[in-house]
């Protein structure tokens, strides 16, 4: 029985919002004005590249290699792949298939599948909003470095610039002195004094860094024009933005492994230390890295999957994209540590003293290594171009998903000619104005609050637990398997269902509780301690997303009519406009049993 894509009409009242739009434009019967359809990807490649652009970002380059080195080298792959198969692929596939099944963005998808848990979608919108504000700041920094690279001598090479202090020592000529606490290097002074102009603390934000503000404006302009026409423009842009970083990674990999000392760095990256597996922190790092790098809990996968054709094989796509993401992280490790090995040999210091993660790797360690290479300006431009394109598609795809959520929540008002462009413009302007706080002289302290609290692993783990509980236990894993079978023609591997029911909620809950027990307050450079009110702001950012799940569950229960049991039953009933699998309809118990016995596929 082939699924027909029609508007579901309840027994009484006006038609519900179409779970998947008809081609062309449909009329809003109430207002008789034209409402534009949601649209679909023109082909599978647009979907694959868009998801790849979202999940393959800066974390693959500056987070995974460092975690691998820090947590036992090759031994880190043991917990990493356990979480990869038990949490990564199952939840990734769940979010993509949920979007494809409902053809809705994150908020309306969860509302239709289980109204009681619509807070999951709202929480993901909150996290997306925070990401849109602070993630693009990294692009502004990278643009600043890129423009600074077009000089006869890289400005972070010497101590003779106006922003340098008397404590600055050129590490190329005094490598031993750089390890002393009494001296700083020109690359650190360029980062902290020229780029950031960093102040003494969060209490003193200082003046606006107008050059960074202009770089941020440029990043937002580019982001706006990448998505202003919806997936028709996004699907075309990702052909370049998702593939160009791979070209840069390959170029840097070839350059890195040919440098002297590269093998020493790669050995540090992969040398297994099995004793590290006894440390619970290693397992926590592996789990949080999976959720970070797969963009789980952010609502992006659901939104991107919603533009698929109903019978697209999202199961195969999800597995392929998960492996592509991890393979990219693994390859980036060779790029990073081959260059760090070269840097270690040139300075005569251990790799442990030059290994960094996060912004420290991108804006301190790598620029320092680049200055030691011939044609340093060329390699600086290539490296920061790679960073920009890695971050750019993650940024505009995340922005596209946020806009999708709003359009699906208010289709009658927003999905009209010219409205989409205005919505994107309004969000971009608002995020830019808030982002100006992050490009002040004390903006780095605010940036760290967003990064450490608002979009932390704790928030993503919390949402993931409720996602798998909702699908596995409330909606029903077997029922969702029926929906998947209707879409792709067969039932996925049983491990996916086992993960939804037991493995994923158990592991996520364990990591979540362990993260809370081992939680350490945020510091800057392990020196500056935030004031108590700064930590309060951080926890408010974190709780603003997590609180959505229980808060909206309580609100929906209070707003419903009738006895408690009747209200609860109503709030866990899927929307009747969703497509139904033929085996789940009345009088088909025998067919249902046959469906359970069908061959499963990996």
N, C-alpha and C positions, 0 to 999 in steps of 0.2 A: 504493500500500500504506500503510495507516494504521498509525501507531505505537501499539502497545498498551503501557500503563504497567503492567508487571508486575514482580514480584520475580524477578530472575535467579537461577537455582539452578545452581551448578556441578555437574560430574559426580559429585563426591563431597563429602560434608560438609554442613554446615548452610547455609541460604540466606544469601546476602550481604545487606548492608543495601540496601534498596530505593533505586534511583537516583531514583525519584520515588514518593512515598507513595500508597497507595490512600486513598480517601476514608474518613473516620471514623477508627477506631482499629484497629491491627493487633496481633496477639499475638506476643510474643517466644516462639518455640517452646521455647527452652531453659528459661526460667523460668516460662512460662505466665502472666506478668503483662502487664497492658495497657501498651502503648507508644504514646504519642500521636503522630499524624502530624505532618509538618513544617508543613502548611498551605500555602495559596497566597493571592496577592492576590485580593481580591473582584472587582476590575476593573482595567483598565489604568491608570486615573487614579491609583490608590493607588501603583502602581509608579513612574509618571512623577514624581509629587510627592515620593515618598521619595528617589528618585535626585536630583531637583532640590534637595531640602533638604540632601542630603549634599554635592553638588558646589558649590552656590552658597552661599558663606559669607563670612567676614570678609575673605578674600583678595581677593574681587572688589571690595570697597570700599576696602581700605587698601593693597593691593599693586599691582594692575594699573594704576590711574590714575597712580601715581607712576612705575612702570616706563615707562609710555608717555611721560610728560613727560621723564624722565631720558634716555631712549634715542632721542631724535629726533622726538618727537611722532607725527605721522601716518606718518612713515617706519617707525616700530616695527611697524606693521601688516604690512609686507612679510615680515620673518622670522616674525612671530607666525602669519600665515596659512599660511606654508610648513610650519611645525611643526604647525599645526592640522590640515591635510589629510594630512600624511605620518606623523605620530605620534599626534596627539590622537584623531581619529576612529577610526583602525585599532585602537589599543590599547584604547580605551574600548569599542569594539564587541567586541573579542576577550574582554575580561573579562566583559562582560554575557552574551554568547552562551555562554561557557564555563559560567557558572553555570546558565543556562537549559538547556543540553544535559545537564549532569550532575545538576542539581537537588541540588547540594551546596554547602556553604560553602567558603571559600578553601582550607583545608588538604586536605580530602577530595576536592575537585574536581581539584586538581593531582595528588593521589595516584592517582586513578582514570585520569586522562588520560595520565599518564606518571610512574610511581612513582619514577624516578630524580630527577625534579625536584620532589618534594613539598616540598623546602626552600623553594621559592618561596612556598607557602601558609603555611608556618611563619614565614617572614620577615615576611610581611604581617601575621600575628597579633601579632608582636613590635612592629611599627610601630603597629598599632591600639592596643595596650596603652599605649604611650607617649603616643599622641594622647589617649586617654581620661584619662590622668593630668594632662596639662598644658594641653590646649585649654580645658577647663572653667574654668581659672583666669581666663581672659579674661571669661567670663560672671560670675564673682565680682566682678571689677573693675567691669564694666558695671552690675551690680546695685548696687554701692556708690555709683556716680555717679548712678544713677537715684534711689535713696533720698535722696541729698544734694540732688537737684533740687527736692524738695518743701519749699522754704524761701522766705521773702519776698525774699531776695537770694541768688543762687548763691554758695556759699562760696569759689569760686575767682576771685571778682571783685575782692576787696579784700585789702589787706595788714594788716588789723587783727585777724586771727585768732590764736589761741594758737600755732599751728604756724608762723607766719610769722617770718622773720628780719629783721634790720636792713637786709639787702641787697635786700629785696623792694621793688620799685617798681611802682606801678599803671600798666600800659602804656596805659590809656585816657587818662591825663593826662600821661604822660611817654613818648610813643612813641619818641622818639630815644634815651632812656636804656636801653631794653630791649635794644638791640643791643650794649651795652657788656658786656664780659666781667666787669665788677665787680658787675653787678646781675642779679637773677633776677626773673621775673614771678610773680604770685600763682598762676597756673595751673600753673606748673612746681613751685612749692613745695607746692601742694595735692596734686599727683600724687606727688612724691617724699617729702614729709614727712608728709602726712596719710594718704594711701592706702597707700603702700608702707612708709613709715618706714625708708627704705633705709639700710643700714649701709655701712661703708667697703669691704667686699669679701666674697668667697666664704668666706674663713676665719672670718668673724664673722656667723653666721646671726641672732643676736639672738633676741628674744622672738617669740612667736606673735601675729599681728595678729588678735585675737579677732573683730573686726567682719568682716574678710575671711573668717575661718573659718566664721562663721555664714552669710555670703553664699554661700560654697562649699557648705555643707550644704544650703541652700535650692535651689541649682542641681542638686545630686545628687538631692534628693527629687523635684523636678519631672521630671528625666530618668528616674528610676526608674519613676514612674507613667505616663510616656509609652510605655514599652515592656514593662511587666511582664507583659502578656497576649500578648506576641508581635506578629506582624504584624497581628493583628486590631485591636489598639489602636494600633500604629504607623501603620497605614494610615488610621486616622480622624484622628489628631492632625495629620498632615502637611497635611490640608486647610486648617488654619488657620496652622500654623507656617511652611509653605512659601510661602503667598500673602501673609501679613500684611507681610513685609518689602518686597514690591513696592509695596504701598499706601504704606508709609512713604517708600520711595525716590521715588515719584511726587510725594508731598506735599513732600518736601525739594527735589526737582528744580524744582518750580514756585516754591517759595520762593527757591531759589538763583539761578535765572536772572532773577528780578525784583530782585535786589539790585544796588546800584551797584557797578561794577567787575567784574561777573560775566563780561562779554564779554572783558575783559582776561585773566581766568583761563582761560576756554575756549580762547582763542587760544594761550596757552602750552601747553595740554594737547594741541592738535592740530597746531600749526604744524610742518610737516615739515622735517627737517634730514637730507637724503639722505646727507650726508657721514658721519653717524654709523654708516651701514651697513658702513663699512669696519672698524669696531671689533668684534672677535670677542666682546667682552663683551655687546654688544647681542644677538647671536644666542644666547648662552648664557642671558641673561635671558629671552628669548622662549621657549626650549625648556623651561627649568625652570618658568616660569609656567604653561605648558600642563599639565605633569605635576602641579603643585601644584593648580591649579584644577579639573582633571578627576578628582582623587582616584585617579589611576592608581597601581598598585603597593601599595595599602592593603588590598586584599581586599574592600572594601565593595561594589564593583560586582558582583563574582562572587556575593557573598552575596545581594544584592538581586535579581539576575537569577535566582537559584535558586528564588525563590518565584513565578516566572512560569509560566503555562501553557505546555506544550511548544511549541505552534504560535503563540505570540505573535510578532509581527513586531518582534523586538528590533533589527533593522538600522535600520528606520525610526525607532524610539524613540531609538536611540543618536545618530543624526545630528541629530534634533530637539533632544535634550538638550544636545548639544555646542554647537549654534548658540544655544540659549537661554542657556547659561552665558556664552558670549563676548558676547552682546548685553547681558546684565546687567552685565558688567564695563565695557562701553563706556558704558552709560547711567550707571553709578556714577561714571565719570570726569567727566561733566558736573556731577553733584551736588557732587563733591569740589572740582573746580577753579573752579566758579562761586562757591562759598563762600570758597575761598582767594583768588580774585581780589578779592572784596569785602574780605576781611581785609587783603590787601596794600594796597588803596587807603586803607582807614581808618587804617592805621598808617604809610603813606607809605614802605614798604620794598618791595624787589623780591620777586616771587613765589618766587624761589629761596631766600629766607630764611624763608619760611613753609611751603614744601612739605615734607611729611613722609610717611613710610610706616610701616606697622605700628602698634604701640601709640602711637607718637609722634603719629600722625595722629588716632587715636581718642580719646586721653586728654589731649592737649596742644593740638594745632592746632584741632580742632573745638570743644572747650569754650571756647577763647579766642574763636573766631569767634562762638559762640552768645551770649557776653556782650555783643557789639556789636549784637545784634538786639533789636527790641522784643519783648515777651513772651518773654524769654529762658528762663524756666522751662519754658514750654510746649515750645519747640523743643528744649530739653535733654532733656525726657522723651521726646519723639518720637524723637530721634536715638538715645538709649540703648535705648529699646524696640526699635528696628530692629536695633541691634547684638545685643541679647539674642536676638531671634528668628532672626537670621541664624546665630548661633552655636549656638543650642539644638538646631535640627533636625540640624545637622551632628554635634553631640555625641551625641544619642540614637540617630541612625541608625548612627553608627560603633559605638556600644555594642551595638546590635542585631546588627550584623554580627559583632562579637567573640563574642557569646553564640551566634550561629548556628554559628560555627566549632567551639565547644566541644560544642554539642549534636550536631553531625554527627560529631564525632570519637568521642563516647561515647554513642551513641543509646540503647543498652540500659540505661545507668545514669541518664542525665539527662533523656531525653525521656519522662518519666512525670508523672503528675498531681502538681502542686505543686512538682516539682523545678526547673522553669524559673525560677519566682519566687525560689527560694532561690539559684540560680546567679547571677541578676542582682543580688540583694541582696549576695551575697558579693563579687562583682566591684566593686560600687559602694562597699561599705564599705572594701575593700582600697585602691581607687583614691583614696578620700577621705582615708584615713589617710596614704598616701604624698603626696597633694597638700597636706597640711598643711605639709610642708617648703617648699612654694612660696608659702605665705602667711605665712611668717616675715618678719622685717625684712630678711633677706638673700635672701629667696625669689626675687627678680627675677633674681639671678645664676644660680640653678638653672633658672629658666624659660628663660633664654636658652640654656643648655646643651642643654636638650631641643629647643628650636626650631631651633637652629643645627646640631646634630649628629644627634640621635635620629631626627628626621623631615625630614632635609635633602633637597635635590634630588639629592645624590649617591646616597643610598640608593634613592630612587625610580627614578633612571636605571639603577642597577645591576640592580634587579629587572626593570625593563622590558626590558632587553637579553635576560635569560634567558627571560622570558615569550615574546617573539616568536621566539627561537631554538627554544624547546621546541615551540611550535605550528607554526611555519613549516618547521622543518627536521627535528625529531625525530618529532613526531606526524604532520606532513605537512600543508602548506597545502591541498592538493587534498582530502585526507581531511576536514579541518575544514570546507572549503567544502561537501562532501557533507553533513556534519552540519547545517550552516546551511541548506542547501537543503531538507533533510528537515523543518526547523523552520518556515521562513518561506515555502517553496514556490518559491523562485527563488535564483539565485546572485548574491551582491553584486557591486558594481562591481569590475573587475579591479585597480584601483589599491589596493584594500584588501589583496589578496593580495601584490601587488608590494611594498607597504609592509612587510608581515609578513616577507617574504623578504629584502629588501635595504634599503629606505629607513630604516625605523624602527631596526633594529639598527645600521646605519651611523651615523645621526645621533645616536642615543643614546650610542653608544660614543664618538663624537667629542666630544660635550658632556661626558660623564663624564670623559674624559681631560683635556680643557681645564679643567674645574672643579678637578681635582686639581692641575694645573700652576699655576693661578692662585689656589689656596686661600690665604686669609689668616686668621690666628688670630682668634678671637672677642675683641671688646672691648665694654665697656659705655659707651655714649655717646661712643665714640671716645676715651675717656680711660682708663678702668680696664682694665688688662691682667690677665688671669686668671693665677693661679699655674700652674706646670707640671703639678701633680697635677690641677688643674681641667681642663686640656686632655686629660689622660689619661682622665678620667671621660667627657668628651665623645666621644672616639674609641671608648671601650668601648661607649657607647650606640649609636654608628653601626655598629660592627662586629658588635654582638650580633644585628642583623637580617641584614646582608649575609653574615655567615659561615654562616648557616643553609643557604644554597644549596649551596656546595661540601661543607660538613660532612656534611649528611644524604645527599648523593650518595655520598660515600666510605663512610659507615656502611652504607648499603643495599647497596653493592657488596661490602663485607666480610661482611655477614650472608647474602648469597645463596649458593646451593650450585652446585657445578660449575665448569667452566673459565670463564675470564674472559669469553670471547665469549658463552658461554651465559648467564652472569649478566647481561651487558649487554643481550642481546636480551630477556631476561625483564623487565628493569627499564624498558625502553622500550616494552613491550607494554601497550596500554590494558586496563583492567579489562573482562572479558567481560560484566559487568552493564550496561555502557553501551549505549544504543540504537544499532543499526547501520543505516546508510543502505542501502536495498535494492540500490543500484548497486555497493556495495562488497563484497557477498556473493559467494561462489564461483560461477563459471560465468556471470558477468554482465559480461564484459569489453565486449561490444558495447554494452550499456546504459550502461556507464561512459563509453564514447566519445561516446555520444549526449548524456549529461549534460554532458560538457565543452563540447559545442557549443551548449548552451542559451543563450538570450538572457540577458544580464546586465542588472541594473537599478541605477541610481543612486538 
